[in-house]
Amino acid sequence: MTIYILRRLVVLVVSLVLASIVIFALLRLLPGDPANALLGVGATDAQISAARAQVGSDQSIWQQFGIFLRQLVTFDFGRSFISNLPIGPEITARLVVTLPLTLLSFVLAVIIAVPLGIIAATKSSRWYGATISAASQLGIAIPVFWVGILLISWLALSAHLLPSGGFPRDDWKDPAAALRSLTLPVLTIAIVMSASLLRYVRSATLDVLGSDYLRTFRSLGGSFSGTLVRHGLRNGAVPVIAILGIELATTFLGAVVVESVFTLPGLGSMLVLGISQHDYPAVQGVLFVSTLFVLLVGFGADIAQRLVDPRLRDTVSGNRP
């Protein structure tokens, strides 16, 4: 297991380096010079040269890449081309919105999807099992921004129960106000994510119900619920853990849409603004942090799978299960 963790850490670092190279290269392929964001109409040659020197676009691509790598090693994302403020503190300030939004949505989706997915599988012949399955199919087809608009219309504009958007200026100094601001965005993401996750939980549970080992334990006198809890859930959890990792990473990356709907000052709005202004340091910083989060989630999911299923540990160590 230790050897596998070390191998995965090496893969994680290599993947992060390759992703950073791709991020740098793709941004430089965008049309236009980032110095143009600092210039007005009719700028003189001297002003253009000064602007290019300020943003570093007058240097060769290799010099820019060297500066980019040196900054990443120390997690120094440079300064914004537009505001001249350091990018690192800005990303940290935005993460206090995006991370709670992602994690709260993920936890709520799991709480909804896991029990309902098991019920949909074990009671598939009953009307409520079929209803849950049909509802999950409908939920997958609904765009997340449309769910957010509906919730704003019902719970904010009509019922006046929750704020329709925004976030407190003092962030989490008033936890109650912050949670109220995140309630609708969290519900929006959780509804869409739980519909997708429910399908995977249902499928994994159906595979367990049709397995030989479950029938064997039942034939030895074990109750259905006891056998399912003791032997079925652990086996069914292995593929679900991988899906959970994908869903968590997707939620973090997809927060840009929900943050736009609810005007939340998270990483999503920072990324959109940075792209529109050709603010390379801001875009690079957000994309690097997002990539790091996705890779760490994948790493954690792999380790969790091997902790749950001893057969995977035996495979990694080279032993036969």
C-alpha positions as a Markdown table, in Angstrom:
| # | Residue | x | y | z |
|---|---|---|---|---|
| 1 | Met | 0.0 | 0.0 | 0.0 |
| 2 | Thr | 2.8 | 2.4 | 0.8 |
| 3 | Ile | 4.5 | 1.7 | -2.5 |
| 4 | Tyr | 1.2 | 2.4 | -4.3 |
| 5 | Ile | 0.8 | 5.7 | -2.5 |
| 6 | Leu | 4.3 | 6.8 | -3.4 |
| 7 | Arg | 3.6 | 5.8 | -7.0 |
| 8 | Arg | 0.4 | 7.8 | -7.1 |
| 9 | Leu | 2.1 | 10.8 | -5.5 |
| 10 | Val | 4.7 | 10.7 | -8.3 |
| 11 | Val | 1.9 | 10.5 | -10.9 |
| 12 | Leu | 0.1 | 13.4 | -9.2 |
| 13 | Val | 3.2 | 15.6 | -9.4 |
| 14 | Val | 3.9 | 14.7 | -13.0 |
| 15 | Ser | 0.3 | 15.3 | -13.9 |
| 16 | Leu | 0.3 | 18.7 | -12.2 |
| 17 | Val | 3.5 | 19.7 | -14.1 |
| 18 | Leu | 2.1 | 18.6 | -17.4 |
| 19 | Ala | -1.2 | 20.4 | -16.7 |
| 20 | Ser | 0.7 | 23.6 | -15.9 |
| 21 | Ile | 2.5 | 23.4 | -19.2 |
| 22 | Val | -0.8 | 23.0 | -21.0 |
| 23 | Ile | -2.4 | 25.9 | -19.2 |
| 24 | Phe | 0.6 | 28.2 | -20.0 |
| 25 | Ala | 0.6 | 27.1 | -23.7 |
| 26 | Leu | -3.1 | 27.4 | -24.3 |
| 27 | Leu | -3.3 | 30.9 | -22.8 |
| 28 | Arg | -0.5 | 32.0 | -25.1 |
| 29 | Leu | -2.4 | 30.7 | -28.1 |
| 30 | Leu | -5.3 | 33.1 | -27.4 |
| 31 | Pro | -5.4 | 36.0 | -29.9 |
| 32 | Gly | -4.3 | 39.4 | -28.8 |
| 33 | Asp | -1.6 | 40.8 | -26.5 |
| 34 | Pro | -2.5 | 41.0 | -22.8 |
| 35 | Ala | -1.0 | 44.5 | -22.8 |
| 36 | Asn | -4.0 | 45.7 | -24.8 |
| 37 | Ala | -6.1 | 45.5 | -21.7 |
| 38 | Leu | -4.0 | 48.3 | -20.2 |
| 39 | Leu | -4.2 | 50.6 | -23.3 |
| 40 | Gly | -6.8 | 52.9 | -24.5 |
| 41 | Val | -7.7 | 53.8 | -28.1 |
| 42 | Gly | -4.9 | 55.7 | -29.8 |
| 43 | Ala | -2.1 | 54.6 | -27.5 |
| 44 | Thr | 1.4 | 55.7 | -28.6 |
| 45 | Asp | 4.3 | 53.4 | -29.4 |
| 46 | Ala | 5.9 | 54.4 | -26.1 |
| 47 | Gln | 2.8 | 53.5 | -24.2 |
| 48 | Ile | 2.5 | 50.2 | -25.9 |
| 49 | Ser | 6.1 | 49.3 | -25.1 |
| 50 | Ala | 5.6 | 50.3 | -21.5 |
| 51 | Ala | 2.5 | 48.2 | -21.2 |
| 52 | Arg | 4.2 | 45.2 | -22.8 |
| 53 | Ala | 7.1 | 45.6 | -20.4 |
| 54 | Gln | 4.6 | 45.8 | -17.4 |
| 55 | Val | 2.9 | 42.5 | -18.3 |
| 56 | Gly | 6.0 | 40.8 | -19.6 |
| 57 | Ser | 4.8 | 40.1 | -23.1 |
| 58 | Asp | 7.9 | 41.8 | -24.5 |
| 59 | Gln | 10.0 | 38.8 | -23.3 |
| 60 | Ser | 10.5 | 35.6 | -25.2 |
| 61 | Ile | 8.1 | 32.7 | -24.6 |
| 62 | Trp | 10.8 | 30.7 | -22.8 |
| 63 | Gln | 11.5 | 33.6 | -20.4 |
| 64 | Gln | 7.8 | 33.9 | -19.6 |
| 65 | Phe | 7.6 | 30.1 | -19.1 |
| 66 | Gly | 10.6 | 30.2 | -16.7 |
| 67 | Ile | 9.0 | 33.0 | -14.7 |
| 68 | Phe | 5.8 | 31.0 | -14.6 |
| 69 | Leu | 7.4 | 27.8 | -13.3 |
| 70 | Arg | 9.4 | 29.7 | -10.6 |
| 71 | Gln | 6.2 | 31.2 | -9.4 |
| 72 | Leu | 4.3 | 27.9 | -9.3 |
| 73 | Val | 7.1 | 26.3 | -7.2 |
| 74 | Thr | 6.5 | 28.8 | -4.5 |
| 75 | Phe | 2.8 | 29.1 | -5.1 |
| 76 | Asp | 3.3 | 32.7 | -6.1 |
| 77 | Phe | 0.9 | 33.3 | -8.9 |
| 78 | Gly | 2.2 | 36.8 | -9.6 |
| 79 | Arg | 0.2 | 40.0 | -9.8 |
| 80 | Ser | -2.8 | 40.9 | -11.8 |
| 81 | Phe | -2.2 | 42.7 | -15.1 |
| 82 | Ile | -5.2 | 44.9 | -14.4 |
| 83 | Ser | -5.3 | 45.7 | -10.7 |
| 84 | Asn | -1.6 | 45.0 | -10.0 |
| 85 | Leu | -2.7 | 43.1 | -6.8 |
| 86 | Pro | -1.2 | 39.7 | -5.9 |
| 87 | Ile | -3.2 | 36.8 | -7.3 |
| 88 | Gly | -2.5 | 34.4 | -4.4 |
| 89 | Pro | -4.5 | 36.3 | -1.7 |
| 90 | Glu | -7.3 | 36.9 | -4.2 |
| 91 | Ile | -7.6 | 33.2 | -4.9 |
| 92 | Thr | -7.6 | 32.5 | -1.1 |
| 93 | Ala | -10.4 | 35.0 | -0.6 |
| 94 | Arg | -12.4 | 33.5 | -3.4 |
| 95 | Leu | -11.9 | 29.9 | -2.1 |
| 96 | Val | -13.8 | 30.7 | 1.1 |
| 97 | Val | -16.9 | 30.9 | -1.1 |
| 98 | Thr | -16.2 | 28.2 | -3.7 |
| 99 | Leu | -14.9 | 25.5 | -1.3 |
| 100 | Pro | -17.8 | 25.6 | 1.1 |
| 101 | Leu | -20.2 | 25.7 | -1.8 |
| 102 | Thr | -18.6 | 22.6 | -3.4 |
| 103 | Leu | -18.3 | 20.6 | -0.2 |
| 104 | Leu | -21.8 | 21.4 | 1.2 |
| 105 | Ser | -23.4 | 20.6 | -2.1 |
| 106 | Phe | -21.5 | 17.3 | -2.3 |
| 107 | Val | -22.4 | 16.2 | 1.2 |
| 108 | Leu | -26.1 | 17.1 | 0.7 |
| 109 | Ala | -26.1 | 15.2 | -2.6 |
| 110 | Val | -24.6 | 12.1 | -1.0 |
| 111 | Ile | -27.1 | 12.2 | 1.8 |
| 112 | Ile | -29.9 | 12.4 | -0.7 |
| 113 | Ala | -28.6 | 10.0 | -3.3 |
| 114 | Val | -27.2 | 7.0 | -1.3 |
| 115 | Pro | -30.4 | 6.0 | 0.6 |
| 116 | Leu | -32.7 | 6.8 | -2.3 |
| 117 | Gly | -30.5 | 4.9 | -4.7 |
| 118 | Ile | -30.5 | 1.8 | -2.4 |
| 119 | Ile | -34.3 | 2.1 | -2.1 |
| 120 | Ala | -34.7 | 2.4 | -5.9 |
| 121 | Ala | -32.7 | -0.8 | -6.4 |
| 122 | Thr | -34.1 | -2.9 | -3.5 |
| 123 | Lys | -37.7 | -1.8 | -4.2 |
| 124 | Ser | -37.6 | -1.6 | -7.9 |
| 125 | Ser | -40.8 | -3.6 | -8.2 |
| 126 | Arg | -42.7 | -1.1 | -6.0 |
| 127 | Trp | -44.3 | 2.1 | -7.2 |
| 128 | Tyr | -42.1 | 4.3 | -5.1 |
| 129 | Gly | -38.9 | 2.6 | -6.3 |
| 130 | Ala | -39.9 | 3.2 | -9.9 |
| 131 | Thr | -40.9 | 6.8 | -9.1 |
| 132 | Ile | -37.5 | 7.5 | -7.6 |
| 133 | Ser | -35.8 | 6.1 | -10.7 |
| 134 | Ala | -38.0 | 8.2 | -13.0 |
| 135 | Ala | -37.3 | 11.3 | -11.0 |
| 136 | Ser | -33.6 | 10.8 | -11.1 |
| 137 | Gln | -33.7 | 10.5 | -14.9 |
| 138 | Leu | -35.6 | 13.7 | -15.1 |
| 139 | Gly | -33.1 | 15.4 | -12.8 |
| 140 | Ile | -30.2 | 14.4 | -15.0 |
| 141 | Ala | -31.9 | 16.1 | -18.0 |
| 142 | Ile | -32.4 | 19.5 | -16.2 |
| 143 | Pro | -29.6 | 22.1 | -16.6 |
| 144 | Val | -28.2 | 23.3 | -13.4 |
| 145 | Phe | -28.7 | 27.0 | -14.2 |
| 146 | Trp | -32.4 | 26.4 | -14.9 |
| 147 | Val | -32.8 | 24.7 | -11.4 |
| 148 | Gly | -31.1 | 27.8 | -9.9 |
| 149 | Ile | -33.5 | 30.2 | -11.7 |
| 150 | Leu | -36.5 | 28.2 | -10.5 |
| 151 | Leu | -35.3 | 28.1 | -6.9 |
| 152 | Ile | -34.7 | 31.9 | -7.0 |
| 153 | Ser | -38.2 | 32.4 | -8.4 |
| 154 | Trp | -39.9 | 30.2 | -5.8 |
| 155 | Leu | -37.9 | 30.6 | -2.6 |
| 156 | Ala | -36.4 | 34.1 | -3.0 |
| 157 | Leu | -38.7 | 36.2 | -5.2 |
| 158 | Ser | -42.1 | 34.6 | -4.4 |
| 159 | Ala | -41.7 | 33.3 | -0.8 |
| 160 | His | -39.0 | 35.7 | 0.3 |
| 161 | Leu | -37.4 | 32.9 | 2.4 |
| 162 | Leu | -33.8 | 33.2 | 1.2 |
| 163 | Pro | -31.6 | 35.8 | -0.6 |
| 164 | Ser | -31.6 | 35.5 | -4.3 |
| 165 | Gly | -27.8 | 36.0 | -4.6 |
| 166 | Gly | -24.7 | 37.7 | -3.3 |
| 167 | Phe | -22.5 | 37.0 | -0.3 |
| 168 | Pro | -21.8 | 38.9 | 2.9 |
| 169 | Arg | -18.9 | 41.5 | 2.6 |
| 170 | Asp | -17.4 | 40.2 | 5.8 |
| 171 | Asp | -17.4 | 36.6 | 4.5 |
| 172 | Trp | -17.8 | 34.1 | 7.3 |
| 173 | Lys | -17.7 | 36.5 | 10.2 |
| 174 | Asp | -21.4 | 36.1 | 10.4 |
| 175 | Pro | -21.8 | 32.3 | 9.7 |
| 176 | Ala | -25.6 | 32.5 | 9.7 |
| 177 | Ala | -25.7 | 35.1 | 6.9 |
| 178 | Ala | -23.1 | 33.3 | 4.9 |
| 179 | Leu | -25.0 | 30.0 | 5.1 |
| 180 | Arg | -28.2 | 31.7 | 4.1 |
| 181 | Ser | -26.5 | 33.1 | 1.0 |
| 182 | Leu | -25.2 | 29.6 | 0.1 |
| 183 | Thr | -28.5 | 27.8 | 0.7 |
| 184 | Leu | -30.0 | 28.2 | -2.7 |
| 185 | Pro | -26.7 | 27.6 | -4.6 |
| 186 | Val | -26.1 | 24.5 | -2.5 |
| 187 | Leu | -29.6 | 23.2 | -3.2 |
| 188 | Thr | -29.2 | 23.9 | -6.9 |
| 189 | Ile | -26.0 | 21.8 | -7.2 |
| 190 | Ala | -27.2 | 19.1 | -4.8 |
| 191 | Ile | -30.4 | 18.5 | -6.7 |
| 192 | Val | -28.7 | 18.0 | -10.1 |
| 193 | Met | -25.7 | 16.1 | -8.6 |
| 194 | Ser | -27.9 | 13.7 | -6.5 |
| 195 | Ala | -30.0 | 12.8 | -9.6 |
| 196 | Ser | -26.8 | 11.6 | -11.4 |
| 197 | Leu | -25.3 | 10.0 | -8.3 |
| 198 | Leu | -28.5 | 8.2 | -7.5 |
| 199 | Arg | -28.3 | 6.3 | -10.8 |
| 200 | Tyr | -24.8 | 5.0 | -10.0 |
| 201 | Val | -25.8 | 4.0 | -6.5 |
| 202 | Arg | -28.9 | 2.2 | -7.9 |
| 203 | Ser | -26.8 | 0.4 | -10.5 |
| 204 | Ala | -24.1 | -0.7 | -8.0 |
| 205 | Thr | -26.8 | -2.0 | -5.6 |
| 206 | Leu | -28.5 | -4.0 | -8.4 |
| 207 | Asp | -25.1 | -5.6 | -9.2 |
| 208 | Val | -24.7 | -6.6 | -5.5 |
| 209 | Leu | -28.3 | -7.9 | -5.3 |
| 210 | Gly | -27.6 | -10.2 | -8.3 |
| 211 | Ser | -24.3 | -11.5 | -7.0 |
| 212 | Asp | -23.6 | -15.1 | -6.0 |
| 213 | Tyr | -22.1 | -14.3 | -2.7 |
| 214 | Leu | -25.2 | -12.5 | -1.5 |
| 215 | Arg | -27.4 | -15.4 | -2.5 |
| 216 | Thr | -25.1 | -17.7 | -0.6 |
| 217 | Phe | -25.2 | -15.7 | 2.6 |
| 218 | Arg | -29.0 | -15.6 | 2.2 |
| 219 | Ser | -29.2 | -19.4 | 1.8 |
| 220 | Leu | -27.2 | -19.8 | 5.0 |
| 221 | Gly | -30.0 | -18.1 | 6.9 |
| 222 | Gly | -29.0 | -14.5 | 6.9 |
| 223 | Ser | -31.7 | -11.8 | 6.7 |
| 224 | Phe | -31.9 | -9.7 | 3.5 |
| 225 | Ser | -31.2 | -6.4 | 5.3 |
| 226 | Gly | -28.5 | -7.8 | 7.5 |
| 227 | Thr | -26.7 | -9.5 | 4.6 |
| 228 | Leu | -27.0 | -6.4 | 2.4 |
| 229 | Val | -25.5 | -4.1 | 5.1 |
| 230 | Arg | -22.8 | -6.5 | 6.2 |
| 231 | His | -21.6 | -7.8 | 2.8 |
| 232 | Gly | -23.3 | -5.9 | 0.1 |
| 233 | Leu | -22.6 | -2.3 | 0.9 |
| 234 | Arg | -18.8 | -2.7 | 1.1 |
| 235 | Asn | -18.6 | -4.4 | -2.3 |
| 236 | Gly | -21.0 | -1.9 | -3.9 |
| 237 | Ala | -19.1 | 1.1 | -2.4 |
| 238 | Val | -16.0 | 0.4 | -4.5 |
| 239 | Pro | -17.3 | 1.7 | -7.9 |
| 240 | Val | -19.4 | 4.4 | -6.1 |
| 241 | Ile | -16.3 | 5.9 | -4.5 |
| 242 | Ala | -14.8 | 6.4 | -8.0 |
| 243 | Ile | -18.0 | 8.1 | -9.1 |
| 244 | Leu | -18.0 | 10.3 | -5.9 |
| 245 | Gly | -14.5 | 11.5 | -6.8 |
| 246 | Ile | -15.6 | 12.4 | -10.3 |
| 247 | Glu | -18.8 | 14.1 | -9.0 |
| 248 | Leu | -16.8 | 16.2 | -6.4 |
| 249 | Ala | -14.3 | 17.3 | -9.0 |
| 250 | Thr | -17.1 | 18.1 | -11.5 |
| 251 | Thr | -18.9 | 20.1 | -8.9 |
| 252 | Phe | -15.9 | 22.2 | -8.1 |
| 253 | Leu | -15.2 | 22.9 | -11.8 |
| 254 | Gly | -18.9 | 23.5 | -12.6 |
| 255 | Ala | -19.3 | 26.0 | -9.7 |
| 256 | Val | -18.6 | 28.8 | -12.3 |
| 257 | Val | -22.1 | 28.4 | -13.7 |
| 258 | Val | -23.8 | 28.5 | -10.3 |
| 259 | Glu | -21.7 | 31.3 | -9.1 |
| 260 | Ser | -22.8 | 33.3 | -12.1 |
| 261 | Val | -26.5 | 32.6 | -11.5 |
| 262 | Phe | -26.2 | 33.7 | -7.8 |
| 263 | Thr | -23.6 | 36.4 | -8.3 |
| 264 | Leu | -21.2 | 34.7 | -5.8 |
| 265 | Pro | -17.7 | 36.1 | -5.6 |
| 266 | Gly | -16.0 | 32.8 | -6.0 |
| 267 | Leu | -13.3 | 31.4 | -8.3 |
| 268 | Gly | -15.8 | 31.1 | -11.2 |
| 269 | Ser | -16.4 | 34.8 | -11.5 |
| 270 | Met | -12.6 | 35.5 | -11.1 |
| 271 | Leu | -11.9 | 33.1 | -14.0 |
| 272 | Val | -14.5 | 34.7 | -16.3 |
| 273 | Leu | -13.3 | 38.2 | -15.5 |
| 274 | Gly | -9.7 | 37.1 | -16.0 |
| 275 | Ile | -10.4 | 35.6 | -19.4 |
| 276 | Ser | -12.4 | 38.6 | -20.6 |
| 277 | Gln | -9.5 | 41.0 | -19.6 |
| 278 | His | -6.7 | 38.7 | -20.8 |
| 279 | Asp | -5.4 | 38.8 | -17.2 |
| 280 | Tyr | -3.0 | 35.8 | -17.6 |
| 281 | Pro | -1.8 | 35.6 | -14.0 |
| 282 | Ala | -5.4 | 35.4 | -12.7 |
| 283 | Val | -6.5 | 32.8 | -15.2 |
| 284 | Gln | -3.3 | 30.7 | -14.6 |
| 285 | Gly | -3.8 | 30.8 | -10.9 |
| 286 | Val | -7.4 | 29.8 | -10.9 |
| 287 | Leu | -6.8 | 27.0 | -13.5 |
| 288 | Phe | -3.8 | 25.7 | -11.5 |
| 289 | Val | -5.7 | 25.6 | -8.2 |
| 290 | Ser | -8.7 | 23.9 | -9.9 |
| 291 | Thr | -6.4 | 21.3 | -11.5 |
| 292 | Leu | -4.7 | 20.7 | -8.2 |
| 293 | Phe | -8.0 | 20.2 | -6.5 |
| 294 | Val | -9.2 | 17.7 | -9.2 |
| 295 | Leu | -5.9 | 15.7 | -9.0 |
| 296 | Leu | -6.1 | 15.6 | -5.2 |
| 297 | Val | -9.7 | 14.4 | -5.3 |
| 298 | Gly | -8.7 | 11.6 | -7.7 |
| 299 | Phe | -5.8 | 10.6 | -5.5 |
| 300 | Gly | -8.0 | 10.5 | -2.5 |
| 301 | Ala | -10.6 | 8.4 | -4.3 |
| 302 | Asp | -8.0 | 5.9 | -5.4 |
| 303 | Ile | -6.7 | 5.5 | -1.8 |
| 304 | Ala | -10.2 | 5.2 | -0.4 |
| 305 | Gln | -11.0 | 2.4 | -2.9 |
| 306 | Arg | -8.0 | 0.4 | -1.8 |
| 307 | Leu | -8.9 | 0.9 | 1.9 |
| 308 | Val | -12.4 | -0.4 | 1.3 |
| 309 | Asp | -11.5 | -3.4 | -1.0 |
| 310 | Pro | -8.5 | -5.5 | 0.2 |
| 311 | Arg | -8.4 | -7.2 | -3.3 |
| 312 | Leu | -7.1 | -4.0 | -4.8 |
| 313 | Arg | -4.4 | -3.8 | -2.2 |
| 314 | Asp | -3.3 | -7.3 | -3.0 |
| 315 | Thr | -3.3 | -6.4 | -6.7 |
| 316 | Val | -1.1 | -3.4 | -6.1 |
| 317 | Ser | 1.4 | -5.3 | -4.0 |
| 318 | Gly | 1.6 | -8.1 | -6.6 |
| 319 | Asn | -0.1 | -10.8 | -4.6 |
| 320 | Arg | -3.0 | -12.8 | -5.7 |
| 321 | Pro | -6.3 | -12.1 | -3.9 |
